[in-house]
Amino acid sequence: MSQDKELLDLVKTLSGQVKELEHQIKSLKLVNAADVSEETLVAIAAGVAAYLGYAGEKQQVRFAAVPIWTKGTRQSQLNHIPAR
């Protein structure tokens, strides 16, 4: 009978701990469900990346230097002919 009582006490203790953990998980979900703007998320991600040592690179916009492509695009826009 002693073992049964010990096991019952352990089950009650574990049940209490599980309920407490479930409560903590629900509170975390409420915190995570708060509206966070995209700009804030980007700033946080950039900060984490910088902290981890990633150095972002700025790249200049490059325009195509192919005259045939630009000429063809210009002609199709001027003639209102959809591209094929």
Secondary structure as GFF3:
##gff-version 3
##sequence-region A 1 84
A	DSSP	alpha_helix	2	32	.	.	.	ID=ss1
A	DSSP	alpha_helix	38	51	.	.	.	ID=ss2
A	DSSP	alpha_helix	67	79	.	.	.	ID=ss3
###
